[in-house]
Amino acid sequence: MRKLLTALSLFALALTAGQAVLGQDGDNAARKDKILANLKQKFPQLQQATLAMGDLKPSAYGSLDEGSFTINGKAQSFLVSNDDKALYMISEPIDVSMSTEELEVAAAQQAAEEAKAAAERNVELAALAQGVPFKGNADAPVTIIEFSDFQCPYCSRAAGTVAEILEKYPNDVKFVFQHFPLGFHPWAKPAAIASECAATQNADAFWTLHDSYFKDQKALNPGNVIAKSKEYLAGSEIDMAKWSDCAENQESEAYKTASAAVDAAMATGQKHGVSGTPGFFVNGRFLNGAQPIAAFEPLIEAAKKDAGS
């Protein structure tokens, strides 16, 4: 989210909207809704954020109005043209006084700090990933951990990118899926628990559910997700009675254990900065959103180099 705010601060956002008159509550409310809708369209990750806008009012800058909105509780001020053609983010003044030599020293220090933080983060995340299903090479120098939501359309898209990565780096990458079901996706957590129950018996059964949930995402809902899960697991050679007790019986110890494992994964993700899905860690370095393989490649190559050294 910090990167998103930075991007918003650097660029004017063209808004495809007509004129609105301040001072009329109905028009003002409609104008704010329209601006928020434009922001969400241009920055899809905002669809998963808690976004609210305050009042708009005339500014001291002629044809610009001023206002603010919050992203997941963080305030951001902006100026918007009266005709709603462009919105400009307002940020705190940035110190640009450092010399070339000072910039080089600062960059080196920042890189060292980021590398240290990533290494520490990777140790904790690797511990979380022990004993859970994975794809790729168990002894790979690079571990990619994804925090994901089975109901999230961006996560479904990211699953294709993960397949590309594993095909390109069959010996270099170990991929681990971690649960991060978002509260506004009603069947995401039941699916996460169901997959966790499958994983306790058979890793292949977990990946069967993983792939099927993403493939049939639009056909699933809270009322059919367990029944569909049973269909997906047919022929998986797991004890279906045991799985059902774990996935459906909320009073069973197996269900409580699976639910706690999902919650623990979410808590770990949140601790390390995950607020939406999908969120990836490449040997501890965070990559947010459904990114193309080109965004992963530099991180994978750097992780391979670090592991080799």
Buried (B, 14 or more C-beta within 10 A) or exposed (E): BEEBBEEBBEEBBEBEBEEBEEEEEEEBBEBBEBBBEBBBEBBEBBBBBEBBBEEBEEBEEEEBBBBBBBBEEEEBBBBBBBEBBBBBBEEEEEEEEEEEEEEEEEEEEEEEEEBEBBEEBBEEBBEBBEEBBBBBBEEBBBBBBBBBBBBBBBBBBBBEBBBEBBEEBEEBBBBBBBBBBBEEBBBBBBBBBBBBBBBBBBBEBBBBBBEBBBEBBEEBEBEEBBEBBBEBBEEBEBEBEBBBBBBBEEEBEBBBBBBEBBBEBBEBBEEBBBBBBBBBBBBBBBBBBBBEBEBBBEBBEBBBEBEEE
